[in-house]
Structures are given as structure tokens and as C-alpha cells.
Amino acid sequence: ARSVGTRAASNAVPVAYELPREAVAEAIVNAVAHRDYASNASVQVMLFANRLEVWNPGELPASLTPERLTRPHASIPRNPLLAGPLFLAGYIEQAGTGTLDMIARCRDAGLRAPEFHQDGASFIQTLWRPAPEVSPQDTGQVTGQVTGQVTGQVTGQVSREVERLLRVLDGEMTRLEIQERLDLKGRANFEERYLQPALQGGHVERTIADKPQSRLQRYRLTAQGRAWRVSQSKST
């Protein structure tokens, strides 16, 4: 979204973007500069109801982690021959400040800090859009099966991993069935980043609540999780 002001203060019309233009540009330049050019996959820019995602093929260098990108870090270009011209043209810095600049600009705009995530052979940068304003007329029951009021927070407070889980969870499923739907191999990674946050957030529940380790255990959406699914289908 873009808002255009008036010439009350000067002859130039002020223009404000929903997402800081510099942060979006930085994410795209990062993807182009650091992608794995041996891969046939493309850089992808995808806009969702609550976020903008920029995907590029390739993995972070061994000395960097997604969490490390949120703090001062060394600049380790994957493609030095490309990084040099991009630096001389003013598109990138050589001090490893690009991700920090993205975070600062989003926070200055009152937005949630960007997130960085490695998903298999793809590196993902997520910029969060402003939470939608909800009027009293917009609240209420989502369906006859879902009780309680749904606000704009239903959409905005879900991590990307939990969102993926909520989209694939159908009826009552075992842990292994959910992992297979998500194409995830490691159990520890699945439980730490997907299942436990979904349970703690109240979007998913166990079918045998008093026996978490039961071999018959299955998982299903809660009323809150179903409300989230409905809100997503309406927003898209």
C-alpha cells in the first residue's frame, strides 16, 4: 500500500509506503547478490496478507546463522565477483550492515522486525506488514463451529513455521503424518519450530491431552486454529 499526501508543506507531494522502500530493496538486492547461481531455482518475491517474503536459492555461510544476521556481523559474499560491482554501484555495503539496516528501517516505521530463515536449500527474508485495523463490525464468530471473537491478531501473530503447519493439518493427524506433509525429516527441528509453538499458541491441541507421549497421540486444530484458517481464506 502507498499513501500520497498533500502539498501543504512544500511543492513536493509526500509519499509513504506501507513497507519501507529501502528495506524491500535491500531484501531483493541481498537475494540477487548472495543466491546460489549453480541452482536453477529463481529469486521469488511473494506478497501475503500479513507479510512480504523474498526467497533465494542457497545457504548461509557456515559462520553465519539467521540469528547472527540480527546483530553486527562480518560481510561474507557468496559471489565476490558480483558483490564488487554492486558495491561500486551503491547497491550493497561491504560491512555486513544490510540486514541491520532492514531491521532499523522497519522498526522506525513501527513494524515488526524482519525475520531471516533457512528452509532447506532456500534462504527466506520476511518483512511484516502492519496489522490490519479491526472495527467492531468485523469481530464476532467466524463460523458456527468457531466461538469467540476474531481480531486482526489472529493473522499477524503466527510464525511462518506455525503457518505452514496450520495449512497442512487436516482433521486428526500423527506427528509423522504432519512431518511428511511438511516434507521435514528431523523430529527435533519439527517439534521445536513447528509443533511446540503451535501448541503453546493455542492453535493446535493433542487428542490425548493427559498423555503427551502416548503412541496413539494425534493433533488437530483448536477453535483458534480453525479461526486462523478461515481468516486466511478470506484475506486471500
N, C-alpha and C positions, 0 to 999 in steps of 0.2 A: 504494500500500500504506500501511496505517496500523497502528501498533503501540500497544497500550494497556498501561500499566504497572500498578503496584500502589499501595496506599495506605500503603506502608511509611514514606514521608517526611512525608506530610500527608493530610488528608481528601480532597483533590482528586486524582483519578486522572490521571497524566501521559499525554498523547497526543502521539505523534511521527509526522509524515507522512514518507513516502519522499522527496517533494519539498517544500521549504519552502512552506508555505501562502501566505506573504506574496509569494513570488516568482511563484507561479502567479497569484495575484490581480492582481499588478502587470502581468503579461503580458496578461491579459484586459482590464483597465482601459485599458491602452495601446492595444489593438486597437480598443476601442469609442470612445475619445477621439480617436484620430488616423486612423480609417478614412476612406475617400472615400465620402461619403454620396450622391454622384452615381452611384455604381456599384450595380448590382442584386446584386452578389456579397455573400455573408454572411461574418461573422466565424466562423471554424471553429476548434474545439479538438479536436485529434486525439491520441490516446494510442497509442504504438507500444511494441514490446518494450523498446526502449532509450532512448526519449525522449518528451517531450510537445511538440507543436507548436501554436502559435497563429498563425493566418493572418488577415490582414485586407486588404481591397482598398485600394489607394492606394500612392503612392510617397513616399519621404523627401523633405523639402525639399532644394533644390539645395545648400544649405550644409552638409548632414549626409550622412554615409556610414555604413554598418553598422559599420565600424571605429571611426568617430568616437564612436559610441554607447558604446563601452567605455571612454571617457575623459571627463573633465569637459567638458560642452558646454552650449550655450545651450538654453533651452526655446523651441521654435518650434511652437506648437499649430496643427494643421491646421484645427481647428474651435474658434475662440476663444469663441464663444457657448456651446459645450458644456463647454469646459475650465474656464471660470469657475465654474459651479455645481458641477462635480466637485471643484474645488479647495476651495470653501467647505464641501462635504460631507465633505472629508477623504479623498477617493479618490485624488487626484493631488497632486503638488507642482508649483510653478511654476519651480523652479530647474533642471529637467532632470536630476534625480537618480534617476529611476525605474529606468533600465536599470542604473545603477551599484549601486543597492540590490539588484536581482536578482542581479547578479554576486557581490556580497559575501555575500548570504544563502546562495547555492548553494555558494560556496567554504567558508563556515563550516560547512556541513553535510557537507563532504568530497566534494562533487560537482564534476564538470567545469563550467567556466564556461559560462553560457548563450551562444548564438550568435544573431546577427542577420543576416538575409539578404534581399535584394531579388530576387525571382524574377518578372520581367516586371511585371505590374500588381499583384502581391501582395507584401506585406511579411510576413516569417516570423520568429517568435521561437521558438527551440528550447531547451528545458530538458532536460538529460541525466539520465536515471535512473541509479541505482547499477548498476555492473557486476554481473551475477549471479555468485554463488559456484558454483564448479565442483568437484564431487567426483571422485575418481579413477575412479569407475564411469561418469561422464559423458563421459570422454575416450575417444579411440580413433578408428577410421576412421568417417567419416560415411557413405560408400557404398563399394562395391567399386572405384569409379573414382577415389576421392579417398584419397590416402595421407597419413599424418601424423596428428597429434593436433589436435583442435579444442577450443579453450578458449573461455571467455566473451569473450575479447578479440576473437574473430572478428567478433562483432556490434558491440561497443562502439567500435572504433577506426576506423570508416568514416564519412567526412563525408557530409552529406546529398546533395551533388552526386555523389560516387562511388557512393552507394547507388542513386541514380536510374539511373546508367549500368549498374550491375551487374544491375539488374532488367530492363533492356530489351535487353541484349546477348544475342543468340541465335545460337549457332554462330559462324561467322566473318563479320564484317561490316566494311565500309569505314567510314572516318571519316564520310563524308557520310551513310551509312545510319544510323549511330548518332545523328548530329545530328538527322536527320529524326524518328527515334523519340522523341527528347527534345524535339522542337519548338524547337530552338535555331538561330538564324540566324548568329550571329557565330562564326567559326572560332577567333579568339584567345581569346574567353571560354570556349569549349568545351575547347580544349586546356589552358588554364591552370587551370581549376577542376574539370574533369571527367576528361579523358583522362590528363594527366600525373600527377595524384595517384593515379589507379588503377594506372598503370604502376609508379610508384615504390613503391606499397604492396604490389605483388606480386599484385594481384587480376586484372590484365589483362596480356596479353602480345601482342607482334606476331607475325604468322605468318612474317614475313621479318625475323628479329631483326638480321641483319648489314647490312640496308639500310633504315634507318628512313624514308627519304624515297622509297622505291620507289612507283611509281604503282600497283603491284599489292598494296600493303600492305593487310592486314586485321588485325582484332583479335579476340581470343577470351578467354574466361575461363581463368584458371590453375586448378590444383587448389585453391589457397586461395580463389579467387573462387567456384568451384563449392561449396566447403565453406560459404562465407558464404551462398550462395543456399539451401542445404539447411537451415542453421541458422535462417534467416528463415522458411522454410515451416513448420518445426516450432514456432517460437515464436508464430506467428500462427494 
